[in-house]
Amino acid sequence: MAINADWHKKNRMPRNATVEQRIKWHAEHNKHCGCRPGFPKKLAEKMAARKI
Ligand SMILES: [Zn+2]
C-alpha cells in the first residue's frame, strides 16, 4: 500500500512521545496509511507487556 503523505502531514509524532502516544499514533497510522504496517518491534513488546 502507498504512503498517505496527507495523513502524515496532519499527524506528526510528537518529538518526545510517550509509549501511549506512540501506540495511538501507530494504531491510527495502520488505519490510514500503508507505508509501515503494524507496530515497531520495540513498541509491540511494550504493548504485550501491558497486555494491549
Ligand atoms: Zn505512513
mmCIF file of the protein (N, C-alpha, C, O) and its ligand, coordinates in Angstrom:
data_MODEL
# 
_entry.id   MODEL 
# 
loop_
_entity.id 
_entity.type 
_entity.pdbx_number_of_molecules 
1 polymer     1 
2 non-polymer 1 
# 
_entity_poly.entity_id                      1 
_entity_poly.type                           'polypeptide(L)' 
_entity_poly.nstd_linkage                   no 
_entity_poly.nstd_monomer                   no 
_entity_poly.pdbx_seq_one_letter_code       MAINADWHKKNRMPRNATVEQRIKWHAEHNKHCGCRPGFPKKLAEKMAARKI 
_entity_poly.pdbx_seq_one_letter_code_can   MAINADWHKKNRMPRNATVEQRIKWHAEHNKHCGCRPGFPKKLAEKMAARKI 
_entity_poly.pdbx_strand_id                 A 
# 
loop_
_entity_poly_seq.entity_id 
_entity_poly_seq.num 
_entity_poly_seq.mon_id 
_entity_poly_seq.hetero 
1 1  MET n 
1 2  ALA n 
1 3  ILE n 
1 4  ASN n 
1 5  ALA n 
1 6  ASP n 
1 7  TRP n 
1 8  HIS n 
1 9  LYS n 
1 10 LYS n 
1 11 ASN n 
1 12 ARG n 
1 13 MET n 
1 14 PRO n 
1 15 ARG n 
1 16 ASN n 
1 17 ALA n 
1 18 THR n 
1 19 VAL n 
1 20 GLU n 
1 21 GLN n 
1 22 ARG n 
1 23 ILE n 
1 24 LYS n 
1 25 TRP n 
1 26 HIS n 
1 27 ALA n 
1 28 GLU n 
1 29 HIS n 
1 30 ASN n 
1 31 LYS n 
1 32 HIS n 
1 33 CYS n 
1 34 GLY n 
1 35 CYS n 
1 36 ARG n 
1 37 PRO n 
1 38 GLY n 
1 39 PHE n 
1 40 PRO n 
1 41 LYS n 
1 42 LYS n 
1 43 LEU n 
1 44 ALA n 
1 45 GLU n 
1 46 LYS n 
1 47 MET n 
1 48 ALA n 
1 49 ALA n 
1 50 ARG n 
1 51 LYS n 
1 52 ILE n 
# 
loop_
_struct_asym.id 
_struct_asym.entity_id 
A 1 
B 2 
# 
loop_
_chem_comp.id 
_chem_comp.type 
_chem_comp.mon_nstd_flag 
ALA 'L-peptide linking' y 
ARG 'L-peptide linking' y 
ASN 'L-peptide linking' y 
ASP 'L-peptide linking' y 
CYS 'L-peptide linking' y 
GLN 'L-peptide linking' y 
GLU 'L-peptide linking' y 
GLY 'peptide linking'   y 
HIS 'L-peptide linking' y 
ILE 'L-peptide linking' y 
LEU 'L-peptide linking' y 
LYS 'L-peptide linking' y 
MET 'L-peptide linking' y 
PHE 'L-peptide linking' y 
PRO 'L-peptide linking' y 
THR 'L-peptide linking' y 
TRP 'L-peptide linking' y 
VAL 'L-peptide linking' y 
ZN  non-polymer         . 
# 
_pdbx_entity_nonpoly.entity_id   2 
_pdbx_entity_nonpoly.name        ? 
_pdbx_entity_nonpoly.comp_id     ZN 
# 
_pdbx_nonpoly_scheme.asym_id         B 
_pdbx_nonpoly_scheme.entity_id       2 
_pdbx_nonpoly_scheme.mon_id          ZN 
_pdbx_nonpoly_scheme.ndb_seq_num     1 
_pdbx_nonpoly_scheme.pdb_seq_num     101 
_pdbx_nonpoly_scheme.auth_seq_num    101 
_pdbx_nonpoly_scheme.pdb_mon_id      ZN 
_pdbx_nonpoly_scheme.auth_mon_id     ZN 
_pdbx_nonpoly_scheme.pdb_strand_id   A 
_pdbx_nonpoly_scheme.pdb_ins_code    . 
# 
loop_
_atom_site.group_PDB 
_atom_site.id 
_atom_site.type_symbol 
_atom_site.label_atom_id 
_atom_site.label_alt_id 
_atom_site.label_comp_id 
_atom_site.label_asym_id 
_atom_site.label_entity_id 
_atom_site.label_seq_id 
_atom_site.pdbx_PDB_ins_code 
_atom_site.Cartn_x 
_atom_site.Cartn_y 
_atom_site.Cartn_z 
_atom_site.occupancy 
_atom_site.B_iso_or_equiv 
_atom_site.pdbx_formal_charge 
_atom_site.auth_seq_id 
_atom_site.auth_comp_id 
_atom_site.auth_asym_id 
_atom_site.auth_atom_id 
_atom_site.pdbx_PDB_model_num 
ATOM   1   N  N  . MET A 1 1  ? 0.847  -1.203 0.000  1.00 0.00 ? 1   MET A N  1 
ATOM   2   C  CA . MET A 1 1  ? 0.000  0.000  0.000  1.00 0.00 ? 1   MET A CA 1 
ATOM   3   C  C  . MET A 1 1  ? 0.877  1.245  0.000  1.00 0.00 ? 1   MET A C  1 
ATOM   4   O  O  . MET A 1 1  ? 1.998  1.235  0.508  1.00 0.00 ? 1   MET A O  1 
ATOM   5   N  N  . ALA A 1 2  ? 0.360  2.284  -0.562 1.00 0.00 ? 2   ALA A N  1 
ATOM   6   C  CA . ALA A 1 2  ? 1.160  3.503  -0.708 1.00 0.00 ? 2   ALA A CA 1 
ATOM   7   C  C  . ALA A 1 2  ? 1.129  4.351  0.555  1.00 0.00 ? 2   ALA A C  1 
ATOM   8   O  O  . ALA A 1 2  ? 0.290  4.162  1.435  1.00 0.00 ? 2   ALA A O  1 
ATOM   9   N  N  . ILE A 1 3  ? 2.055  5.280  0.619  1.00 0.00 ? 3   ILE A N  1 
ATOM   10  C  CA . ILE A 1 3  ? 2.113  6.197  1.756  1.00 0.00 ? 3   ILE A CA 1 
ATOM   11  C  C  . ILE A 1 3  ? 1.004  7.243  1.632  1.00 0.00 ? 3   ILE A C  1 
ATOM   12  O  O  . ILE A 1 3  ? 0.730  7.758  0.548  1.00 0.00 ? 3   ILE A O  1 
ATOM   13  N  N  . ASN A 1 4  ? 0.384  7.539  2.758  1.00 0.00 ? 4   ASN A N  1 
ATOM   14  C  CA . ASN A 1 4  ? -0.636 8.582  2.809  1.00 0.00 ? 4   ASN A CA 1 
ATOM   15  C  C  . ASN A 1 4  ? 0.048  9.838  3.362  1.00 0.00 ? 4   ASN A C  1 
ATOM   16  O  O  . ASN A 1 4  ? -0.018 10.133 4.555  1.00 0.00 ? 4   ASN A O  1 
ATOM   17  N  N  . ALA A 1 5  ? 0.704  10.563 2.454  1.00 0.00 ? 5   ALA A N  1 
ATOM   18  C  CA . ALA A 1 5  ? 1.512  11.720 2.863  1.00 0.00 ? 5   ALA A CA 1 
ATOM   19  C  C  . ALA A 1 5  ? 0.658  12.774 3.558  1.00 0.00 ? 5   ALA A C  1 
ATOM   20  O  O  . ALA A 1 5  ? 1.111  13.461 4.473  1.00 0.00 ? 5   ALA A O  1 
ATOM   21  N  N  . ASP A 1 6  ? -0.589 12.887 3.102  1.00 0.00 ? 6   ASP A N  1 
ATOM   22  C  CA . ASP A 1 6  ? -1.505 13.864 3.697  1.00 0.00 ? 6   ASP A CA 1 
ATOM   23  C  C  . ASP A 1 6  ? -1.730 13.566 5.179  1.00 0.00 ? 6   ASP A C  1 
ATOM   24  O  O  . ASP A 1 6  ? -1.715 14.465 6.019  1.00 0.00 ? 6   ASP A O  1 
ATOM   25  N  N  . TRP A 1 7  ? -1.939 12.280 5.477  1.00 0.00 ? 7   TRP A N  1 
ATOM   26  C  CA . TRP A 1 7  ? -2.176 11.884 6.863  1.00 0.00 ? 7   TRP A CA 1 
ATOM   27  C  C  . TRP A 1 7  ? -0.929 12.161 7.698  1.00 0.00 ? 7   TRP A C  1 
ATOM   28  O  O  . TRP A 1 7  ? -1.025 12.638 8.829  1.00 0.00 ? 7   TRP A O  1 
ATOM   29  N  N  . HIS A 1 8  ? 0.226  11.864 7.142  1.00 0.00 ? 8   HIS A N  1 
ATOM   30  C  CA . HIS A 1 8  ? 1.473  12.092 7.866  1.00 0.00 ? 8   HIS A CA 1 
ATOM   31  C  C  . HIS A 1 8  ? 1.666  13.570 8.186  1.00 0.00 ? 8   HIS A C  1 
ATOM   32  O  O  . HIS A 1 8  ? 2.138  13.920 9.268  1.00 0.00 ? 8   HIS A O  1 
ATOM   33  N  N  . LYS A 1 9  ? 1.299  14.438 7.238  1.00 0.00 ? 9   LYS A N  1 
ATOM   34  C  CA . LYS A 1 9  ? 1.430  15.883 7.466  1.00 0.00 ? 9   LYS A CA 1 
ATOM   35  C  C  . LYS A 1 9  ? 0.551  16.334 8.613  1.00 0.00 ? 9   LYS A C  1 
ATOM   36  O  O  . LYS A 1 9  ? 0.921  17.208 9.397  1.00 0.00 ? 9   LYS A O  1 
ATOM   37  N  N  . LYS A 1 10 ? -0.630 15.717 8.698  1.00 0.00 ? 10  LYS A N  1 
ATOM   38  C  CA . LYS A 1 10 ? -1.602 16.128 9.711  1.00 0.00 ? 10  LYS A CA 1 
ATOM   39  C  C  . LYS A 1 10 ? -1.372 15.430 11.042 1.00 0.00 ? 10  LYS A C  1 
ATOM   40  O  O  . LYS A 1 10 ? -1.892 15.868 12.068 1.00 0.00 ? 10  LYS A O  1 
ATOM   41  N  N  . ASN A 1 11 ? -0.603 14.355 11.036 1.00 0.00 ? 11  ASN A N  1 
ATOM   42  C  CA . ASN A 1 11 ? -0.419 13.559 12.257 1.00 0.00 ? 11  ASN A CA 1 
ATOM   43  C  C  . ASN A 1 11 ? 1.057  13.321 12.511 1.00 0.00 ? 11  ASN A C  1 
ATOM   44  O  O  . ASN A 1 11 ? 1.584  12.230 12.291 1.00 0.00 ? 11  ASN A O  1 
ATOM   45  N  N  . ARG A 1 12 ? 1.701  14.365 12.976 1.00 0.00 ? 12  ARG A N  1 
ATOM   46  C  CA . ARG A 1 12 ? 3.122  14.233 13.292 1.00 0.00 ? 12  ARG A CA 1 
ATOM   47  C  C  . ARG A 1 12 ? 3.275  13.583 14.659 1.00 0.00 ? 12  ARG A C  1 
ATOM   48  O  O  . ARG A 1 12 ? 2.530  13.886 15.592 1.00 0.00 ? 12  ARG A O  1 
ATOM   49  N  N  . MET A 1 13 ? 4.248  12.688 14.767 1.00 0.00 ? 13  MET A N  1 
ATOM   50  C  CA . MET A 1 13 ? 4.569  12.075 16.051 1.00 0.00 ? 13  MET A CA 1 
ATOM   51  C  C  . MET A 1 13 ? 5.281  13.117 16.906 1.00 0.00 ? 13  MET A C  1 
ATOM   52  O  O  . MET A 1 13 ? 6.272  13.699 16.466 1.00 0.00 ? 13  MET A O  1 
ATOM   53  N  N  . PRO A 1 14 ? 4.786  13.364 18.134 1.00 0.00 ? 14  PRO A N  1 
ATOM   54  C  CA . PRO A 1 14 ? 5.493  14.313 19.000 1.00 0.00 ? 14  PRO A CA 1 
ATOM   55  C  C  . PRO A 1 14 ? 6.923  13.858 19.234 1.00 0.00 ? 14  PRO A C  1 
ATOM   56  O  O  . PRO A 1 14 ? 7.209  12.662 19.289 1.00 0.00 ? 14  PRO A O  1 
ATOM   57  N  N  . ARG A 1 15 ? 7.819  14.834 19.373 1.00 0.00 ? 15  ARG A N  1 
ATOM   58  C  CA . ARG A 1 15 ? 9.247  14.529 19.477 1.00 0.00 ? 15  ARG A CA 1 
ATOM   59  C  C  . ARG A 1 15 ? 9.554  13.617 20.670 1.00 0.00 ? 15  ARG A C  1 
ATOM   60  O  O  . ARG A 1 15 ? 10.350 12.685 20.557 1.00 0.00 ? 15  ARG A O  1 
ATOM   61  N  N  . ASN A 1 16 ? 8.914  13.897 21.819 1.00 0.00 ? 16  ASN A N  1 
ATOM   62  C  CA . ASN A 1 16 ? 9.160  13.042 22.997 1.00 0.00 ? 16  ASN A CA 1 
ATOM   63  C  C  . ASN A 1 16 ? 7.860  12.335 23.378 1.00 0.00 ? 16  ASN A C  1 
ATOM   64  O  O  . ASN A 1 16 ? 7.382  12.432 24.508 1.00 0.00 ? 16  ASN A O  1 
ATOM   65  N  N  . ALA A 1 17 ? 7.306  11.622 22.398 1.00 0.00 ? 17  ALA A N  1 
ATOM   66  C  CA . ALA A 1 17 ? 6.039  10.936 22.599 1.00 0.00 ? 17  ALA A CA 1 
ATOM   67  C  C  . ALA A 1 17 ? 6.165  9.837  23.650 1.00 0.00 ? 17  ALA A C  1 
ATOM   68  O  O  . ALA A 1 17 ? 7.180  9.145  23.724 1.00 0.00 ? 17  ALA A O  1 
ATOM   69  N  N  . THR A 1 18 ? 5.117  9.688  24.462 1.00 0.00 ? 18  THR A N  1 
ATOM   70  C  CA . THR A 1 18 ? 5.090  8.597  25.431 1.00 0.00 ? 18  THR A CA 1 
ATOM   71  C  C  . THR A 1 18 ? 4.726  7.305  24.707 1.00 0.00 ? 18  THR A C  1 
ATOM   72  O  O  . THR A 1 18 ? 4.318  7.317  23.546 1.00 0.00 ? 18  THR A O  1 
ATOM   73  N  N  . VAL A 1 19 ? 4.883  6.185  25.425 1.00 0.00 ? 19  VAL A N  1 
ATOM   74  C  CA . VAL A 1 19 ? 4.525  4.893  24.838 1.00 0.00 ? 19  VAL A CA 1 
ATOM   75  C  C  . VAL A 1 19 ? 3.061  4.915  24.408 1.00 0.00 ? 19  VAL A C  1 
ATOM   76  O  O  . VAL A 1 19 ? 2.719  4.451  23.319 1.00 0.00 ? 19  VAL A O  1 
ATOM   77  N  N  . GLU A 1 20 ? 2.191  5.460  25.275 1.00 0.00 ? 20  GLU A N  1 
ATOM   78  C  CA . GLU A 1 20 ? 0.771  5.516  24.953 1.00 0.00 ? 20  GLU A CA 1 
ATOM   79  C  C  . GLU A 1 20 ? 0.520  6.313  23.687 1.00 0.00 ? 20  GLU A C  1 
ATOM   80  O  O  . GLU A 1 20 ? -0.273 5.905  22.839 1.00 0.00 ? 20  GLU A O  1 
ATOM   81  N  N  . GLN A 1 21 ? 1.202  7.464  23.555 1.00 0.00 ? 21  GLN A N  1 
ATOM   82  C  CA . GLN A 1 21 ? 1.038  8.296  22.359 1.00 0.00 ? 21  GLN A CA 1 
ATOM   83  C  C  . GLN A 1 21 ? 1.491  7.548  21.111 1.00 0.00 ? 21  GLN A C  1 
ATOM   84  O  O  . GLN A 1 21 ? 0.862  7.639  20.058 1.00 0.00 ? 21  GLN A O  1 
ATOM   85  N  N  . ARG A 1 22 ? 2.594  6.806  21.242 1.00 0.00 ? 22  ARG A N  1 
ATOM   86  C  CA . ARG A 1 22 ? 3.125  6.076  20.091 1.00 0.00 ? 22  ARG A CA 1 
ATOM   87  C  C  . ARG A 1 22 ? 2.190  4.939  19.690 1.00 0.00 ? 22  ARG A C  1 
ATOM   88  O  O  . ARG A 1 22 ? 1.992  4.681  18.502 1.00 0.00 ? 22  ARG A O  1 
ATOM   89  N  N  . ILE A 1 23 ? 1.609  4.254  20.693 1.00 0.00 ? 23  ILE A N  1 
ATOM   90  C  CA . ILE A 1 23 ? 0.662  3.175  20.391 1.00 0.00 ? 23  ILE A CA 1 
ATOM   91  C  C  . ILE A 1 23 ? -0.539 3.749  19.654 1.00 0.00 ? 23  ILE A C  1 
ATOM   92  O  O  . ILE A 1 23 ? -0.976 3.188  18.649 1.00 0.00 ? 23  ILE A O  1 
ATOM   93  N  N  . LYS A 1 24 ? -1.079 4.870  20.147 1.00 0.00 ? 24  LYS A N  1 
ATOM   94  C  CA . LYS A 1 24 ? -2.219 5.524  19.497 1.00 0.00 ? 24  LYS A CA 1 
ATOM   95  C  C  . LYS A 1 24 ? -1.861 5.945  18.085 1.00 0.00 ? 24  LYS A C  1 
ATOM   96  O  O  . LYS A 1 24 ? -2.626 5.739  17.143 1.00 0.00 ? 24  LYS A O  1 
ATOM   97  N  N  . TRP A 1 25 ? -0.671 6.548  17.955 1.00 0.00 ? 25  TRP A N  1 
ATOM   98  C  CA . TRP A 1 25 ? -0.236 7.029  16.638 1.00 0.00 ? 25  TRP A CA 1 
ATOM   99  C  C  . TRP A 1 25 ? -0.184 5.872  15.646 1.00 0.00 ? 25  TRP A C  1 
ATOM   100 O  O  . TRP A 1 25 ? -0.694 5.983  14.531 1.00 0.00 ? 25  TRP A O  1 
ATOM   101 N  N  . HIS A 1 26 ? 0.423  4.779  16.046 1.00 0.00 ? 26  HIS A N  1 
ATOM   102 C  CA . HIS A 1 26 ? 0.569  3.654  15.123 1.00 0.00 ? 26  HIS A CA 1 
ATOM   103 C  C  . HIS A 1 26 ? -0.776 2.986  14.833 1.00 0.00 ? 26  HIS A C  1 
ATOM   104 O  O  . HIS A 1 26 ? -1.008 2.514  13.720 1.00 0.00 ? 26  HIS A O  1 
ATOM   105 N  N  . ALA A 1 27 ? -1.668 2.945  15.837 1.00 0.00 ? 27  ALA A N  1 
ATOM   106 C  CA . ALA A 1 27 ? -2.990 2.365  15.609 1.00 0.00 ? 27  ALA A CA 1 
ATOM   107 C  C  . ALA A 1 27 ? -3.719 3.181  14.547 1.00 0.00 ? 27  ALA A C  1 
ATOM   108 O  O  . ALA A 1 27 ? -4.296 2.619  13.616 1.00 0.00 ? 27  ALA A O  1 
ATOM   109 N  N  . GLU A 1 28 ? -3.694 4.509  14.687 1.00 0.00 ? 28  GLU A N  1 
ATOM   110 C  CA . GLU A 1 28 ? -4.312 5.374  13.680 1.00 0.00 ? 28  GLU A CA 1 
ATOM   111 C  C  . GLU A 1 28 ? -3.587 5.247  12.350 1.00 0.00 ? 28  GLU A C  1 
ATOM   112 O  O  . GLU A 1 28 ? -4.209 5.172  11.290 1.00 0.00 ? 28  GLU A O  1 
ATOM   113 N  N  . HIS A 1 29 ? -2.281 5.224  12.423 1.00 0.00 ? 29  HIS A N  1 
ATOM   114 C  CA . HIS A 1 29 ? -1.473 5.123  11.207 1.00 0.00 ? 29  HIS A CA 1 
ATOM   115 C  C  . HIS A 1 29 ? -1.832 3.872  10.408 1.00 0.00 ? 29  HIS A C  1 
ATOM   116 O  O  . HIS A 1 29 ? -1.961 3.925  9.184  1.00 0.00 ? 29  HIS A O  1 
ATOM   117 N  N  . ASN A 1 30 ? -1.993 2.743  11.110 1.00 0.00 ? 30  ASN A N  1 
ATOM   118 C  CA . ASN A 1 30 ? -2.318 1.496  10.417 1.00 0.00 ? 30  ASN A CA 1 
ATOM   119 C  C  . ASN A 1 30 ? -3.649 1.594  9.687  1.00 0.00 ? 30  ASN A C  1 
ATOM   120 O  O  . ASN A 1 30 ? -3.846 0.948  8.658  1.00 0.00 ? 30  ASN A O  1 
ATOM   121 N  N  . LYS A 1 31 ? -4.570 2.409  10.223 1.00 0.00 ? 31  LYS A N  1 
ATOM   122 C  CA . LYS A 1 31 ? -5.887 2.560  9.593  1.00 0.00 ? 31  LYS A CA 1 
ATOM   123 C  C  . LYS A 1 31 ? -5.807 3.407  8.344  1.00 0.00 ? 31  LYS A C  1 
ATOM   124 O  O  . LYS A 1 31 ? -6.541 3.179  7.383  1.00 0.00 ? 31  LYS A O  1 
ATOM   125 N  N  . HIS A 1 32 ? -4.910 4.393  8.356  1.00 0.00 ? 32  HIS A N  1 
ATOM   126 C  CA . HIS A 1 32 ? -4.947 5.413  7.313  1.00 0.00 ? 32  HIS A CA 1 
ATOM   127 C  C  . HIS A 1 32 ? -3.814 5.330  6.309  1.00 0.00 ? 32  HIS A C  1 
ATOM   128 O  O  . HIS A 1 32 ? -3.891 5.934  5.239  1.00 0.00 ? 32  HIS A O  1 
ATOM   129 N  N  . CYS A 1 33 ? -2.776 4.600  6.632  1.00 0.00 ? 33  CYS A N  1 
ATOM   130 C  CA . CYS A 1 33 ? -1.598 4.609  5.771  1.00 0.00 ? 33  CYS A CA 1 
ATOM   131 C  C  . CYS A 1 33 ? -0.946 3.240  5.740  1.00 0.00 ? 33  CYS A C  1 
ATOM   132 O  O  . CYS A 1 33 ? -0.949 2.519  6.738  1.00 0.00 ? 33  CYS A O  1 
ATOM   133 N  N  . GLY A 1 34 ? -0.391 2.885  4.602  1.00 0.00 ? 34  GLY A N  1 
ATOM   134 C  CA . GLY A 1 34 ? 0.204  1.560  4.440  1.00 0.00 ? 34  GLY A CA 1 
ATOM   135 C  C  . GLY A 1 34 ? 1.710  1.589  4.276  1.00 0.00 ? 34  GLY A C  1 
ATOM   136 O  O  . GLY A 1 34 ? 2.298  0.610  3.817  1.00 0.00 ? 34  GLY A O  1 
ATOM   137 N  N  . CYS A 1 35 ? 2.351  2.705  4.646  1.00 0.00 ? 35  CYS A N  1 
ATOM   138 C  CA . CYS A 1 35 ? 3.791  2.806  4.408  1.00 0.00 ? 35  CYS A CA 1 
ATOM   139 C  C  . CYS A 1 35 ? 4.577  1.932  5.373  1.00 0.00 ? 35  CYS A C  1 
ATOM   140 O  O  . CYS A 1 35 ? 5.668  1.474  5.035  1.00 0.00 ? 35  CYS A O  1 
ATOM   141 N  N  . ARG A 1 36 ? 4.046  1.693  6.567  1.00 0.00 ? 36  ARG A N  1 
ATOM   142 C  CA . ARG A 1 36 ? 4.769  0.933  7.592  1.00 0.00 ? 36  ARG A CA 1 
ATOM   143 C  C  . ARG A 1 36 ? 3.749  0.143  8.406  1.00 0.00 ? 36  ARG A C  1 
ATOM   144 O  O  . ARG A 1 36 ? 3.465  0.503  9.549  1.00 0.00 ? 36  ARG A O  1 
ATOM   145 N  N  . PRO A 1 37 ? 3.191  -0.934 7.835  1.00 0.00 ? 37  PRO A N  1 
ATOM   146 C  CA . PRO A 1 37 ? 2.093  -1.648 8.513  1.00 0.00 ? 37  PRO A CA 1 
ATOM   147 C  C  . PRO A 1 37 ? 2.534  -2.240 9.844  1.00 0.00 ? 37  PRO A C  1 
ATOM   148 O  O  . PRO A 1 37 ? 3.703  -2.578 10.033 1.00 0.00 ? 37  PRO A O  1 
ATOM   149 N  N  . GLY A 1 38 ? 1.590  -2.359 10.753 1.00 0.00 ? 38  GLY A N  1 
ATOM   150 C  CA . GLY A 1 38 ? 1.867  -2.965 12.054 1.00 0.00 ? 38  GLY A CA 1 
ATOM   151 C  C  . GLY A 1 38 ? 2.547  -2.000 13.007 1.00 0.00 ? 38  GLY A C  1 
ATOM   152 O  O  . GLY A 1 38 ? 2.531  -0.785 12.814 1.00 0.00 ? 38  GLY A O  1 
ATOM   153 N  N  . PHE A 1 39 ? 3.146  -2.577 14.044 1.00 0.00 ? 39  PHE A N  1 
ATOM   154 C  CA . PHE A 1 39 ? 3.804  -1.781 15.072 1.00 0.00 ? 39  PHE A CA 1 
ATOM   155 C  C  . PHE A 1 39 ? 5.291  -2.111 15.087 1.00 0.00 ? 39  PHE A C  1 
ATOM   156 O  O  . PHE A 1 39 ? 5.672  -3.246 14.798 1.00 0.00 ? 39  PHE A O  1 
ATOM   157 N  N  . PRO A 1 40 ? 6.144  -1.133 15.423 1.00 0.00 ? 40  PRO A N  1 
ATOM   158 C  CA . PRO A 1 40 ? 7.568  -1.436 15.561 1.00 0.00 ? 40  PRO A CA 1 
ATOM   159 C  C  . PRO A 1 40 ? 7.760  -2.497 16.638 1.00 0.00 ? 40  PRO A C  1 
ATOM   160 O  O  . PRO A 1 40 ? 6.997  -2.562 17.602 1.00 0.00 ? 40  PRO A O  1 
ATOM   161 N  N  . LYS A 1 41 ? 8.795  -3.333 16.464 1.00 0.00 ? 41  LYS A N  1 
ATOM   162 C  CA . LYS A 1 41 ? 9.005  -4.474 17.362 1.00 0.00 ? 41  LYS A CA 1 
ATOM   163 C  C  . LYS A 1 41 ? 9.082  -4.033 18.824 1.00 0.00 ? 41  LYS A C  1 
ATOM   164 O  O  . LYS A 1 41 ? 8.466  -4.646 19.696 1.00 0.00 ? 41  LYS A O  1 
ATOM   165 N  N  . LYS A 1 42 ? 9.837  -2.975 19.086 1.00 0.00 ? 42  LYS A N  1 
ATOM   166 C  CA . LYS A 1 42 ? 10.006 -2.492 20.457 1.00 0.00 ? 42  LYS A CA 1 
ATOM   167 C  C  . LYS A 1 42 ? 8.675  -2.100 21.066 1.00 0.00 ? 42  LYS A C  1 
ATOM   168 O  O  . LYS A 1 42 ? 8.398  -2.380 22.232 1.00 0.00 ? 42  LYS A O  1 
ATOM   169 N  N  . LEU A 1 43 ? 7.841  -1.433 20.240 1.00 0.00 ? 43  LEU A N  1 
ATOM   170 C  CA . LEU A 1 43 ? 6.547  -0.975 20.732 1.00 0.00 ? 43  LEU A CA 1 
ATOM   171 C  C  . LEU A 1 43 ? 5.612  -2.162 20.934 1.00 0.00 ? 43  LEU A C  1 
ATOM   172 O  O  . LEU A 1 43 ? 4.843  -2.191 21.894 1.00 0.00 ? 43  LEU A O  1 
ATOM   173 N  N  . ALA A 1 44 ? 5.674  -3.132 20.042 1.00 0.00 ? 44  ALA A N  1 
ATOM   174 C  CA . ALA A 1 44 ? 4.837  -4.334 20.168 1.00 0.00 ? 44  ALA A CA 1 
ATOM   175 C  C  . ALA A 1 44 ? 5.175  -5.071 21.460 1.00 0.00 ? 44  ALA A C  1 
ATOM   176 O  O  . ALA A 1 44 ? 4.290  -5.607 22.125 1.00 0.00 ? 44  ALA A O  1 
ATOM   177 N  N  . GLU A 1 45 ? 6.460  -5.095 21.812 1.00 0.00 ? 45  GLU A N  1 
ATOM   178 C  CA . GLU A 1 45 ? 6.882  -5.745 23.059 1.00 0.00 ? 45  GLU A CA 1 
ATOM   179 C  C  . GLU A 1 45 ? 6.303  -5.015 24.258 1.00 0.00 ? 45  GLU A C  1 
ATOM   180 O  O  . GLU A 1 45 ? 5.854  -5.649 25.214 1.00 0.00 ? 45  GLU A O  1 
ATOM   181 N  N  . LYS A 1 46 ? 6.308  -3.673 24.216 1.00 0.00 ? 46  LYS A N  1 
ATOM   182 C  CA . LYS A 1 46 ? 5.746  -2.880 25.307 1.00 0.00 ? 46  LYS A CA 1 
ATOM   183 C  C  . LYS A 1 46 ? 4.243  -3.110 25.414 1.00 0.00 ? 46  LYS A C  1 
ATOM   184 O  O  . LYS A 1 46 ? 3.689  -3.183 26.510 1.00 0.00 ? 46  LYS A O  1 
ATOM   185 N  N  . MET A 1 47 ? 3.582  -3.224 24.238 1.00 0.00 ? 47  MET A N  1 
ATOM   186 C  CA . MET A 1 47 ? 2.148  -3.472 24.241 1.00 0.00 ? 47  MET A CA 1 
ATOM   187 C  C  . MET A 1 47 ? 1.851  -4.838 24.848 1.00 0.00 ? 47  MET A C  1 
ATOM   188 O  O  . MET A 1 47 ? 0.902  -4.984 25.619 1.00 0.00 ? 47  MET A O  1 
ATOM   189 N  N  . ALA A 1 48 ? 2.663  -5.841 24.501 1.00 0.00 ? 48  ALA A N  1 
ATOM   190 C  CA . ALA A 1 48 ? 2.467  -7.187 25.035 1.00 0.00 ? 48  ALA A CA 1 
ATOM   191 C  C  . ALA A 1 48 ? 2.643  -7.174 26.549 1.00 0.00 ? 48  ALA A C  1 
ATOM   192 O  O  . ALA A 1 48 ? 1.893  -7.825 27.277 1.00 0.00 ? 48  ALA A O  1 
ATOM   193 N  N  . ALA A 1 49 ? 3.648  -6.420 27.018 1.00 0.00 ? 49  ALA A N  1 
ATOM   194 C  CA . ALA A 1 49 ? 3.907  -6.333 28.454 1.00 0.00 ? 49  ALA A CA 1 
ATOM   195 C  C  . ALA A 1 49 ? 2.728  -5.671 29.174 1.00 0.00 ? 49  ALA A C  1 
ATOM   196 O  O  . ALA A 1 49 ? 2.421  -5.996 30.321 1.00 0.00 ? 49  ALA A O  1 
ATOM   197 N  N  . ARG A 1 50 ? 2.067  -4.727 28.467 1.00 0.00 ? 50  ARG A N  1 
ATOM   198 C  CA . ARG A 1 50 ? 0.920  -4.021 29.054 1.00 0.00 ? 50  ARG A CA 1 
ATOM   199 C  C  . ARG A 1 50 ? -0.398 -4.722 28.741 1.00 0.00 ? 50  ARG A C  1 
ATOM   200 O  O  . ARG A 1 50 ? -1.470 -4.256 29.127 1.00 0.00 ? 50  ARG A O  1 
ATOM   201 N  N  . LYS A 1 51 ? -0.302 -5.840 28.040 1.00 0.00 ? 51  LYS A N  1 
ATOM   202 C  CA . LYS A 1 51 ? -1.479 -6.629 27.650 1.00 0.00 ? 51  LYS A CA 1 
ATOM   203 C  C  . LYS A 1 51 ? -2.472 -5.813 26.825 1.00 0.00 ? 51  LYS A C  1 
ATOM   204 O  O  . LYS A 1 51 ? -3.679 -5.874 27.057 1.00 0.00 ? 51  LYS A O  1 
ATOM   205 N  N  . ILE A 1 52 ? -1.966 -5.062 25.877 1.00 0.00 ? 52  ILE A N  1 
ATOM   206 C  CA . ILE A 1 52 ? -2.835 -4.303 24.977 1.00 0.00 ? 52  ILE A CA 1 
ATOM   207 C  C  . ILE A 1 52 ? -3.137 -5.178 23.764 1.00 0.00 ? 52  ILE A C  1 
ATOM   208 O  O  . ILE A 1 52 ? -3.856 -4.752 22.860 1.00 0.00 ? 52  ILE A O  1 
HETATM 209 ZN ZN . ZN  B 2 .  ? 2.618  6.026  6.873  1.00 0.00 2 101 ZN  A ZN 1 
# 
